[in-house]
Amino acid sequence: MNDGGQVLVTGATGYIGGRLVPELLSAGYRVRVLARHPERISSRDWADDVEVFAGDATARPDLRRALEGRRGLLPDPRPRLRVGVRRA
């Protein structure tokens, strides 16, 4: 069990993030999820146990706001945020 650290999870509606969130919750973390489509979180069993933040992990302002007060970020989207790289 940890000290209840606060983490941000990106991709919570996807395969990895959707499986990571319940593991973090059961380990005692307080979880905030960043989702482009926050309405998709409501169908998850853990939806009532997380803080949902609407935004896009590839948009730096959204990511900065979502990270406020968090101690960690999982999975880390930074490789997609390199300057000059655009998603197709």
Secondary structure, DSSP 8 states (H G I E B T S, - for coil): -----EEEEE-TTSHHHHHHHHHHHHTT-EEEEEESSGGGGGGSTTGGGSEEEES-TTSHHHHHHHHTT-SEEES--GGGG-TT----
